[in-house]
Amino acid sequence: ACHPTATRNPRTASVVGTCPFRVGAAQYDGGLSPDARANRRDATPLTRRMRNYWDAAIMARVRIWQIMPLAGPHRVVALIALGLALGALPLVFMIATSQMIGHVPDAVAGGLGSPVWDEVVRLFLIAAAAFVSSQILAPIQQMLGLAVQRSVDGHIRDQAVAAVTGSVGISALEDGEVLATFSEARMRFENNWHTPGNAVAGMLYLFARYTQLIGLLVVVWILLGPWVALPMAVGIWVQARTTNWLRLAASTRTCTRSRPSSTRRSSALRGGRPRHFASPRPSARPSAPLRALVLPSVPTSTQISVRSERILTELRVPPSDSVLSETHVAGWFELKTPRRPRGWGRGDAKQGRGTGTRDRKRHRHGPCAG
């Protein structure tokens, strides 16, 4: 959904501009000037990497905060308050139980009527109240987060419809990038997966996690001193950043192309016949054991059909690029073998299978023919 104060692009003669809601990899940059696009193309790899990190780590969160008022101030304030409470209650439970356990020997020595026994009972009631309160507030937080998600998604959906139907001409709807942006947004809204509302609710959920983290670091600072708390904080930050980087690197190695790229290609083919594209070579090839684990029985020539609501695009993948992730194989793609693989059927007698016509017909399509 684009801002009303958008500029007009002479190439498409349509209203385009910076969009506060950028879904997935379909980044719409129609508002960039030709000089800015030239600078982006001529940037060094290090500059591009830093720019991508800035856009993904900083500007993405800024865009989430920009659309957060769409949820309503009362919902946002209530969800932040619940997050702070859910972050503080585990700290109360931990401190109360530790003090209660420390007073148990004195309470046993003093007896039932001693003041130490009354202190143990009071600490037990505080710990029990904190535990029960956290269990009660957690479903309320989920319910309020769902309300925030639906509210934001509803406003963004209305803005997207207004952006599509607001212009006089239809030249913008003939642009492949514009169609890719709205097709990606429509797919995520229909599947309720990684929507702007999910991003806003997830950002507000982080208040509970960081409140608990800061509280634990304060407890460590008080008990053990800053020389233990500060290295612990640095280690937590490095571990979180390294884990995210390793996950991103692993997904980049095992995937040849992501779904937004396929959606972007197939969006321009509405109403047309299937066409063939050449898939580019992946940036990093996985090792041979990993290829055998991901696709142990894919033949040398594989035809991948991507179906998405009246769109059928057949992507012919070269033999060196026929490596997909398990997620793609499980749900996104349908693997077919258009011809019998070379060497199929050799050694059938050793494995106890016949080599007659019936067996050849049964195995001629290979192991991936569903």
C-alpha positions in Angstrom: 0.0 0.0 0.0 1.6 3.2 -1.2 1.6 6.6 0.4 -0.8 9.1 -1.2 2.2 11.5 -1.7 3.7 9.4 -4.4 5.5 10.5 -7.6 4.5 9.7 -11.1 6.8 7.5 -13.1 7.0 8.5 -16.8 7.8 5.0 -17.9 4.6 3.5 -16.6 2.5 6.7 -16.4 1.2 5.5 -13.0 1.4 6.6 -9.5 4.3 4.9 -7.8 6.4 5.7 -4.7 7.8 4.3 -1.5 5.6 1.7 0.1 5.6 1.3 3.9 4.6 -2.3 3.4 7.2 -4.4 1.7 6.4 -8.1 1.8 9.1 -10.7 1.4 11.6 -10.2 -1.4 9.3 -8.3 -3.7 10.8 -4.8 -3.1 9.1 -2.1 -5.1 11.5 0.7 -5.8 9.7 2.7 -8.4 10.4 5.9 -6.5 14.2 5.7 -7.1 15.7 8.1 -9.5 17.9 6.9 -12.4 21.0 8.2 -10.7 20.1 6.2 -7.5 19.6 3.1 -9.5 22.9 3.6 -11.3 24.7 4.0 -8.0 23.1 0.8 -6.7 24.3 -1.1 -9.8 27.8 0.3 -9.6 28.3 -0.3 -5.9 31.0 -2.7 -4.7 30.1 -6.1 -3.1 30.9 -4.8 0.3 28.8 -1.7 -0.2 25.9 -3.8 -1.4 26.2 -6.1 1.5 26.2 -3.3 4.0 23.2 -1.7 2.2 21.3 -5.0 2.3 22.1 -5.4 5.9 20.9 -1.9 6.7 17.7 -2.4 4.8 17.0 -5.9 6.3 18.1 -5.2 9.9 17.3 -1.5 10.5 14.9 -0.2 7.9 12.7 -3.2 8.1 12.0 -2.6 11.8 11.5 1.1 11.1 8.9 0.2 8.5 7.1 -2.0 11.0 7.0 0.9 13.6 5.6 3.1 10.8 2.6 1.0 10.3 2.1 0.2 13.9 -0.4 3.0 14.5 -2.8 1.2 12.2 -3.5 -1.3 15.0 -4.9 1.4 17.2 -3.2 3.0 20.2 -5.3 1.2 22.8 -4.3 -2.2 21.4 -0.6 -1.3 21.1 -0.5 0.1 24.7 -2.3 -3.0 26.1 0.0 -5.4 24.3 3.1 -3.6 25.5 1.8 -3.6 29.0 1.1 -7.3 28.8 4.6 -7.9 27.4 6.2 -6.0 30.3 4.1 -8.0 32.8 4.9 -11.3 31.2 8.6 -10.4 31.2 8.7 -9.4 34.9 6.6 -12.3 36.3 9.2 -15.0 35.6 11.8 -12.8 37.4 9.4 -12.5 40.4 8.9 -16.2 40.4 12.6 -17.0 40.3 13.6 -14.5 43.1 10.7 -15.6 45.3 11.4 -19.3 45.0 15.2 -18.8 45.5 14.6 -16.8 48.7 12.0 -19.4 49.9 14.4 -22.3 49.4 17.1 -20.3 51.3 14.8 -19.8 54.3 13.7 -23.4 54.5 16.4 -24.6 57.0 15.7 -21.7 59.4 11.9 -22.4 59.1 12.4 -26.1 60.0 14.5 -25.1 63.0 12.1 -22.5 64.2 8.9 -24.5 63.9 5.5 -23.7 62.5 4.8 -20.6 64.6 8.1 -18.9 64.0 8.4 -15.7 61.9 10.7 -17.5 59.5 8.0 -20.0 58.7 5.6 -17.1 58.0 8.2 -15.6 55.7 8.5 -18.9 53.8 4.7 -19.1 53.4 4.5 -15.5 52.1 7.3 -16.2 49.6 5.5 -19.3 48.4 2.3 -17.4 47.9 4.1 -14.7 45.9 5.8 -17.3 43.7 2.5 -19.2 43.1 0.7 -15.9 42.2 3.4 -15.0 39.7 3.3 -18.4 38.1 -0.5 -18.5 37.9 -0.6 -14.9 36.6 1.8 -15.7 33.8 -0.2 -18.7 32.7 -3.4 -16.6 32.6 -1.9 -13.6 30.8 -0.2 -15.7 28.0 -3.5 -16.6 26.2 -4.7 -13.0 26.6 -1.5 -11.8 24.9 -2.0 -14.2 22.0 -5.7 -13.0 21.7 -4.7 -9.4 21.7 -1.8 -10.0 19.3 -4.3 -11.7 16.9 -6.5 -8.6 17.1 -3.5 -6.4 16.3 -2.6 -8.6 13.4 -6.2 -8.5 11.9 -6.5 -4.8 12.4 -3.2 -4.0 10.6 -3.8 -6.5 7.8 -7.3 -5.0 7.2 -6.0 -1.5 6.8 -3.1 -2.6 4.6 -5.4 -4.6 2.4 -7.7 -1.6 2.0 -4.8 0.6 1.1 -3.5 -2.0 -1.5 -7.0 -2.1 -3.1 -7.1 1.7 -3.2 -3.7 1.8 -4.7 -4.7 -0.6 -7.5 -8.1 1.0 -8.3 -7.1 4.6 -7.6 -5.3 5.4 -10.9 -7.0 6.2 -14.1 -5.0 4.1 -16.5 -4.1 0.4 -16.4 -0.5 0.7 -17.5 0.7 0.1 -14.0 -1.1 -3.3 -14.0 0.9 -4.2 -17.1 4.3 -3.7 -15.3 5.9 -7.0 -14.2 7.4 -5.5 -11.0 4.0 -4.0 -9.9 2.3 -7.3 -10.6 4.9 -9.1 -8.7 4.5 -6.8 -5.7 0.8 -7.2 -5.5 0.9 -10.9 -6.3 3.3 -11.5 -3.4 1.1 -9.4 -1.1 -2.1 -11.3 -2.1 -0.4 -14.6 -1.6 0.7 -13.7 1.9 -2.7 -12.3 2.9 -4.4 -15.4 1.6 -2.1 -17.8 3.4 -1.9 -15.6 6.5 1.9 -16.0 6.5 4.4 -13.2 7.2 1.9 -10.5 6.8 2.4 -6.9 8.0 0.1 -7.6 10.9 2.3 -10.6 11.9 5.3 -8.3 11.9 3.6 -5.7 14.1 2.4 -8.3 16.6 5.8 -10.0 16.6 7.5 -6.7 17.3 5.3 -6.1 20.3 5.8 -9.7 21.6 9.5 -8.9 21.9 8.9 -6.6 24.8 8.3 -9.7 27.1 11.5 -11.4 25.9 13.8 -8.4 26.2 12.3 -7.4 29.6 13.1 -10.8 30.9 16.6 -10.7 29.4 17.4 -7.3 30.9 16.0 -8.3 34.3 18.2 -11.4 34.4 21.3 -9.4 33.4 20.5 -6.9 36.2 20.2 -9.8 38.7 23.6 -11.2 37.5 25.1 -7.6 37.8 23.8 -7.3 41.4 24.9 -10.8 42.5 28.2 -11.3 40.6 29.2 -7.9 39.5 29.6 -6.1 36.1 32.6 -8.2 35.1 30.3 -11.1 34.6 27.2 -9.4 33.4 28.8 -7.4 30.6 30.6 -10.4 29.0 27.4 -12.3 29.3 25.4 -9.6 27.5 28.0 -9.5 24.7 27.9 -13.3 24.4 24.2 -13.3 24.1 24.2 -10.7 21.4 27.0 -12.5 19.4 25.2 -15.8 19.8 21.9 -14.4 18.5 23.5 -12.7 15.5 25.6 -15.8 14.6 22.6 -18.1 14.8 20.6 -15.9 12.5 23.6 -15.6 10.1 24.1 -19.4 10.0 20.4 -20.0 9.3 20.5 -17.6 6.5 23.6 -19.0 5.0 22.2 -22.6 5.2 19.0 -21.6 3.5 21.0 -19.8 0.8 23.2 -22.8 0.1 20.3 -25.3 -0.1 17.9 -23.2 -2.2 18.5 -22.3 -5.8 15.7 -19.8 -6.1 13.2 -18.5 -3.6 9.5 -18.5 -4.0 9.2 -14.7 -4.6 11.4 -15.0 -7.6 9.2 -17.7 -9.1 6.2 -15.6 -8.2 7.8 -12.6 -9.9 8.4 -14.5 -13.0 5.0 -16.1 -13.2 3.1 -12.9 -12.5 3.7 -11.6 -16.0 2.2 -14.7 -17.6 -1.4 -14.3 -16.6 -3.6 -15.5 -19.4 -0.8 -16.8 -21.5 0.6 -20.2 -22.3 3.4 -21.7 -20.2 6.9 -20.5 -21.2 10.3 -21.7 -20.4 13.0 -19.9 -18.5 16.6 -20.8 -17.6 17.3 -20.8 -13.9 20.5 -19.1 -13.0 23.3 -20.9 -11.3 23.2 -20.8 -7.5 25.7 -18.7 -5.6 27.0 -21.6 -3.5 26.7 -25.3 -4.3 26.1 -27.7 -1.4 28.4 -30.7 -0.9 27.7 -34.1 -2.5 26.3 -35.7 0.7 23.9 -32.8 1.2 22.7 -33.2 -2.4 22.1 -36.9 -1.8 20.2 -36.1 1.4 18.0 -33.4 -0.2 17.2 -35.1 -3.5 18.6 -38.7 -3.4 16.7 -39.9 -6.5 16.2 -36.9 -8.8 17.4 -37.8 -12.3 19.8 -35.7 -14.4 17.0 -33.8 -16.2 14.2 -32.5 -14.0 11.2 -30.4 -15.0 9.7 -28.3 -12.3 6.1 -27.1 -12.5 5.1 -24.2 -10.3 1.3 -23.8 -10.1 -0.3 -20.8 -8.5 -3.9 -20.0 -9.2 -4.4 -20.2 -13.0 -0.7 -19.7 -13.6 1.4 -22.6 -14.9 5.1 -21.8 -15.4 7.5 -24.6 -16.4 11.1 -23.9 -15.4 13.7 -26.1 -17.0 16.5 -26.5 -14.6 20.0 -27.6 -15.8 21.5 -30.8 -14.4 24.0 -28.8 -12.3 21.3 -26.6 -10.7 18.8 -29.4 -9.8 19.2 -28.9 -6.0 16.3 -27.7 -4.0 15.6 -27.5 -0.3 13.4 -30.0 1.5 10.7 -27.3 1.9 10.5 -26.8 -1.8 10.3 -30.5 -2.5 7.6 -31.0 0.2 5.2 -28.2 -0.6 6.2 -25.7 -3.2 7.2 -27.7 -6.2 6.0 -30.8 -8.0 8.9 -32.8 -9.5 8.3 -34.7 -12.7 10.6 -36.6 -15.0 9.7 -36.0 -18.6 11.9 -38.8 -20.0 13.5 -42.0 -18.8 16.8 -41.3 -17.1 19.9 -42.7 -18.6 21.0 -45.9 -17.1 17.7 -46.6 -15.4 17.0 -50.3 -14.9 20.6 -51.4 -14.8 21.3 -53.8 -12.0 17.6 -54.7 -11.6 18.4 -58.4 -11.6 20.9 -58.0 -8.8 18.2 -56.3 -6.7 15.6 -59.1 -7.4 13.6 -57.2 -10.0 12.8 -58.5 -13.4 13.8 -56.9 -16.6 10.6 -57.7 -18.6 8.3 -55.2 -20.3 6.0 -54.9 -17.4 8.8 -54.0 -15.0 10.3 -51.5 -17.5 6.9 -49.8 -17.9 6.6 -49.7 -14.1 10.0 -48.1 -13.6 10.3 -46.0 -16.8 9.3 -42.8 -15.1 11.9 -43.0 -12.3 11.5 -42.8 -8.6 10.2 -39.2 -8.5 7.1 -39.8 -10.7 4.3 -39.3 -8.3 
